[in-house]
């Protein structure tokens, strides 16, 4: 790859520099135990807090995670911002950040960090380097090998429970970047690919919100909803408890505690048929545990 700008060039790249500054600031605040919970991907996304799909790119788990992502953001992002300008770069970052994290949250647990954007920029520049002379020398085979190798390495470490990584965000980001590159460089296919890109992002948003109980593949999906449903029960917020616990039972249908708590919430709201059904399901899952006996059996 050609020489990248130095740190003295920060003012020329406000989108990249601003993104990097926010990542450093929010990450350090998180490490210092400040409350930055408003930026993470949580089940609140399913209640309309869609900004979390973008803000979760800023916190990073450790120093190496932060440095690695900032390095490639600077390498790739400054090139894009120099050629396409600040506004388009900003919109591209939003597209890659929201799109990659929507699929990560929908199918897995949701992650943190800029790697979804990084892989998106990699996919975009890989296409641009093949079809646009302005980018011809900006994606060498060594960089391609690094990103592909790291992608599969992270999958292996995640499966082996050595280092969990947001692999869905990596893959979704790369796909979105490649499709964006095709739309930019191929006028013949621009309308079709742009439409497909819009549909893909819309699908990701649906899957991260309404569709998450149906598509989530994580063993940990539903735990957050179950905990919040229980907290709502303790606060006597029974309608809220029903909403969270219904999600929890969809995502973890073999957990009797969620069904029993859902029965309590329905019971308090006077929905006796729904309460009986939920209590019965809890008892069926753990018939020998008296804690899950229905109060209607007494």
Secondary structure as a PSIPRED ss2 file (coil, helix, strand):
# PSIPRED VFORMAT (PSIPRED V4.0)

   1 X C   1.000  0.000  0.000
   2 X C   1.000  0.000  0.000
   3 X C   1.000  0.000  0.000
   4 X C   1.000  0.000  0.000
   5 X C   1.000  0.000  0.000
   6 X C   1.000  0.000  0.000
   7 X H   0.000  1.000  0.000
   8 X H   0.000  1.000  0.000
   9 X H   0.000  1.000  0.000
  10 X H   0.000  1.000  0.000
  11 X H   0.000  1.000  0.000
  12 X H   0.000  1.000  0.000
  13 X C   1.000  0.000  0.000
  14 X H   0.000  1.000  0.000
  15 X H   0.000  1.000  0.000
  16 X H   0.000  1.000  0.000
  17 X H   0.000  1.000  0.000
  18 X H   0.000  1.000  0.000
  19 X H   0.000  1.000  0.000
  20 X H   0.000  1.000  0.000
  21 X H   0.000  1.000  0.000
  22 X H   0.000  1.000  0.000
  23 X H   0.000  1.000  0.000
  24 X H   0.000  1.000  0.000
  25 X H   0.000  1.000  0.000
  26 X H   0.000  1.000  0.000
  27 X H   0.000  1.000  0.000
  28 X H   0.000  1.000  0.000
  29 X H   0.000  1.000  0.000
  30 X H   0.000  1.000  0.000
  31 X H   0.000  1.000  0.000
  32 X C   1.000  0.000  0.000
  33 X C   1.000  0.000  0.000
  34 X C   1.000  0.000  0.000
  35 X C   1.000  0.000  0.000
  36 X C   1.000  0.000  0.000
  37 X H   0.000  1.000  0.000
  38 X H   0.000  1.000  0.000
  39 X H   0.000  1.000  0.000
  40 X C   1.000  0.000  0.000
  41 X C   1.000  0.000  0.000
  42 X C   1.000  0.000  0.000
  43 X H   0.000  1.000  0.000
  44 X H   0.000  1.000  0.000
  45 X H   0.000  1.000  0.000
  46 X H   0.000  1.000  0.000
  47 X H   0.000  1.000  0.000
  48 X C   1.000  0.000  0.000
  49 X C   1.000  0.000  0.000
  50 X C   1.000  0.000  0.000
  51 X C   1.000  0.000  0.000
  52 X H   0.000  1.000  0.000
  53 X H   0.000  1.000  0.000
  54 X H   0.000  1.000  0.000
  55 X H   0.000  1.000  0.000
  56 X C   1.000  0.000  0.000
  57 X C   1.000  0.000  0.000
  58 X C   1.000  0.000  0.000
  59 X C   1.000  0.000  0.000
  60 X C   1.000  0.000  0.000
  61 X C   1.000  0.000  0.000
  62 X C   1.000  0.000  0.000
  63 X H   0.000  1.000  0.000
  64 X H   0.000  1.000  0.000
  65 X H   0.000  1.000  0.000
  66 X H   0.000  1.000  0.000
  67 X H   0.000  1.000  0.000
  68 X H   0.000  1.000  0.000
  69 X H   0.000  1.000  0.000
  70 X H   0.000  1.000  0.000
  71 X H   0.000  1.000  0.000
  72 X H   0.000  1.000  0.000
  73 X H   0.000  1.000  0.000
  74 X H   0.000  1.000  0.000
  75 X H   0.000  1.000  0.000
  76 X H   0.000  1.000  0.000
  77 X H   0.000  1.000  0.000
  78 X H   0.000  1.000  0.000
  79 X H   0.000  1.000  0.000
  80 X H   0.000  1.000  0.000
  81 X H   0.000  1.000  0.000
  82 X H   0.000  1.000  0.000
  83 X H   0.000  1.000  0.000
  84 X H   0.000  1.000  0.000
  85 X C   1.000  0.000  0.000
  86 X H   0.000  1.000  0.000
  87 X H   0.000  1.000  0.000
  88 X H   0.000  1.000  0.000
  89 X H   0.000  1.000  0.000
  90 X H   0.000  1.000  0.000
  91 X H   0.000  1.000  0.000
  92 X H   0.000  1.000  0.000
  93 X H   0.000  1.000  0.000
  94 X H   0.000  1.000  0.000
  95 X H   0.000  1.000  0.000
  96 X H   0.000  1.000  0.000
  97 X H   0.000  1.000  0.000
  98 X H   0.000  1.000  0.000
  99 X H   0.000  1.000  0.000
 100 X H   0.000  1.000  0.000
 101 X H   0.000  1.000  0.000
 102 X H   0.000  1.000  0.000
 103 X H   0.000  1.000  0.000
 104 X H   0.000  1.000  0.000
 105 X H   0.000  1.000  0.000
 106 X H   0.000  1.000  0.000
 107 X H   0.000  1.000  0.000
 108 X C   1.000  0.000  0.000
 109 X C   1.000  0.000  0.000
 110 X C   1.000  0.000  0.000
 111 X C   1.000  0.000  0.000
 112 X C   1.000  0.000  0.000
 113 X C   1.000  0.000  0.000
 114 X C   1.000  0.000  0.000
 115 X H   0.000  1.000  0.000
 116 X H   0.000  1.000  0.000
 117 X H   0.000  1.000  0.000
 118 X H   0.000  1.000  0.000
 119 X H   0.000  1.000  0.000
 120 X H   0.000  1.000  0.000
 121 X H   0.000  1.000  0.000
 122 X H   0.000  1.000  0.000
 123 X H   0.000  1.000  0.000
 124 X H   0.000  1.000  0.000
 125 X H   0.000  1.000  0.000
 126 X H   0.000  1.000  0.000
 127 X H   0.000  1.000  0.000
 128 X H   0.000  1.000  0.000
 129 X H   0.000  1.000  0.000
 130 X H   0.000  1.000  0.000
 131 X H   0.000  1.000  0.000
 132 X C   1.000  0.000  0.000
 133 X H   0.000  1.000  0.000
 134 X H   0.000  1.000  0.000
 135 X H   0.000  1.000  0.000
 136 X C   1.000  0.000  0.000
 137 X C   1.000  0.000  0.000
 138 X C   1.000  0.000  0.000
 139 X C   1.000  0.000  0.000
 140 X C   1.000  0.000  0.000
 141 X H   0.000  1.000  0.000
 142 X H   0.000  1.000  0.000
 143 X H   0.000  1.000  0.000
 144 X H   0.000  1.000  0.000
 145 X H   0.000  1.000  0.000
 146 X H   0.000  1.000  0.000
 147 X H   0.000  1.000  0.000
 148 X H   0.000  1.000  0.000
 149 X H   0.000  1.000  0.000
 150 X H   0.000  1.000  0.000
 151 X H   0.000  1.000  0.000
 152 X H   0.000  1.000  0.000
 153 X H   0.000  1.000  0.000
 154 X H   0.000  1.000  0.000
 155 X H   0.000  1.000  0.000
 156 X H   0.000  1.000  0.000
 157 X H   0.000  1.000  0.000
 158 X H   0.000  1.000  0.000
 159 X H   0.000  1.000  0.000
 160 X C   1.000  0.000  0.000
 161 X C   1.000  0.000  0.000
 162 X C   1.000  0.000  0.000
 163 X C   1.000  0.000  0.000
 164 X C   1.000  0.000  0.000
 165 X C   1.000  0.000  0.000
 166 X C   1.000  0.000  0.000
 167 X H   0.000  1.000  0.000
 168 X H   0.000  1.000  0.000
 169 X H   0.000  1.000  0.000
 170 X H   0.000  1.000  0.000
 171 X H   0.000  1.000  0.000
 172 X H   0.000  1.000  0.000
 173 X H   0.000  1.000  0.000
 174 X H   0.000  1.000  0.000
 175 X H   0.000  1.000  0.000
 176 X H   0.000  1.000  0.000
 177 X H   0.000  1.000  0.000
 178 X H   0.000  1.000  0.000
 179 X H   0.000  1.000  0.000
 180 X H   0.000  1.000  0.000
 181 X H   0.000  1.000  0.000
 182 X H   0.000  1.000  0.000
 183 X H   0.000  1.000  0.000
 184 X H   0.000  1.000  0.000
 185 X H   0.000  1.000  0.000
 186 X C   1.000  0.000  0.000
 187 X H   0.000  1.000  0.000
 188 X H   0.000  1.000  0.000
 189 X H   0.000  1.000  0.000
 190 X H   0.000  1.000  0.000
 191 X H   0.000  1.000  0.000
 192 X H   0.000  1.000  0.000
 193 X H   0.000  1.000  0.000
 194 X H   0.000  1.000  0.000
 195 X H   0.000  1.000  0.000
 196 X H   0.000  1.000  0.000
 197 X H   0.000  1.000  0.000
 198 X H   0.000  1.000  0.000
 199 X H   0.000  1.000  0.000
 200 X H   0.000  1.000  0.000
 201 X H   0.000  1.000  0.000
 202 X H   0.000  1.000  0.000
 203 X H   0.000  1.000  0.000
 204 X H   0.000  1.000  0.000
 205 X H   0.000  1.000  0.000
 206 X H   0.000  1.000  0.000
 207 X H   0.000  1.000  0.000
 208 X H   0.000  1.000  0.000
 209 X C   1.000  0.000  0.000
 210 X C   1.000  0.000  0.000
 211 X C   1.000  0.000  0.000
 212 X H   0.000  1.000  0.000
 213 X H   0.000  1.000  0.000
 214 X H   0.000  1.000  0.000
 215 X H   0.000  1.000  0.000
 216 X C   1.000  0.000  0.000
 217 X C   1.000  0.000  0.000
 218 X C   1.000  0.000  0.000
 219 X C   1.000  0.000  0.000
 220 X C   1.000  0.000  0.000
 221 X C   1.000  0.000  0.000
 222 X C   1.000  0.000  0.000
 223 X H   0.000  1.000  0.000
 224 X H   0.000  1.000  0.000
 225 X H   0.000  1.000  0.000
 226 X H   0.000  1.000  0.000
 227 X H   0.000  1.000  0.000
 228 X H   0.000  1.000  0.000
 229 X H   0.000  1.000  0.000
 230 X H   0.000  1.000  0.000
 231 X H   0.000  1.000  0.000
 232 X H   0.000  1.000  0.000
 233 X H   0.000  1.000  0.000
 234 X H   0.000  1.000  0.000
 235 X C   1.000  0.000  0.000
 236 X C   1.000  0.000  0.000
 237 X C   1.000  0.000  0.000
 238 X H   0.000  1.000  0.000
 239 X H   0.000  1.000  0.000
 240 X H   0.000  1.000  0.000
 241 X H   0.000  1.000  0.000
 242 X H   0.000  1.000  0.000
 243 X H   0.000  1.000  0.000
 244 X H   0.000  1.000  0.000
 245 X H   0.000  1.000  0.000
 246 X H   0.000  1.000  0.000
 247 X H   0.000  1.000  0.000
 248 X H   0.000  1.000  0.000
 249 X H   0.000  1.000  0.000
 250 X H   0.000  1.000  0.000
 251 X H   0.000  1.000  0.000
 252 X C   1.000  0.000  0.000
 253 X C   1.000  0.000  0.000
 254 X C   1.000  0.000  0.000
 255 X C   1.000  0.000  0.000
 256 X H   0.000  1.000  0.000
 257 X H   0.000  1.000  0.000
 258 X H   0.000  1.000  0.000
 259 X H   0.000  1.000  0.000
 260 X H   0.000  1.000  0.000
 261 X H   0.000  1.000  0.000
 262 X H   0.000  1.000  0.000
 263 X H   0.000  1.000  0.000
 264 X H   0.000  1.000  0.000
 265 X H   0.000  1.000  0.000
 266 X H   0.000  1.000  0.000
 267 X H   0.000  1.000  0.000
 268 X H   0.000  1.000  0.000
 269 X H   0.000  1.000  0.000
 270 X C   1.000  0.000  0.000
 271 X C   1.000  0.000  0.000
 272 X H   0.000  1.000  0.000
 273 X H   0.000  1.000  0.000
 274 X H   0.000  1.000  0.000
 275 X H   0.000  1.000  0.000
 276 X H   0.000  1.000  0.000
 277 X H   0.000  1.000  0.000
 278 X H   0.000  1.000  0.000
 279 X H   0.000  1.000  0.000
 280 X H   0.000  1.000  0.000
 281 X H   0.000  1.000  0.000
 282 X H   0.000  1.000  0.000
 283 X H   0.000  1.000  0.000
 284 X H   0.000  1.000  0.000
 285 X H   0.000  1.000  0.000
 286 X C   1.000  0.000  0.000
 287 X C   1.000  0.000  0.000
 288 X C   1.000  0.000  0.000
 289 X C   1.000  0.000  0.000
 290 X H   0.000  1.000  0.000
 291 X H   0.000  1.000  0.000
 292 X H   0.000  1.000  0.000
 293 X C   1.000  0.000  0.000
 294 X C   1.000  0.000  0.000
 295 X H   0.000  1.000  0.000
 296 X H   0.000  1.000  0.000
 297 X H   0.000  1.000  0.000
 298 X C   1.000  0.000  0.000
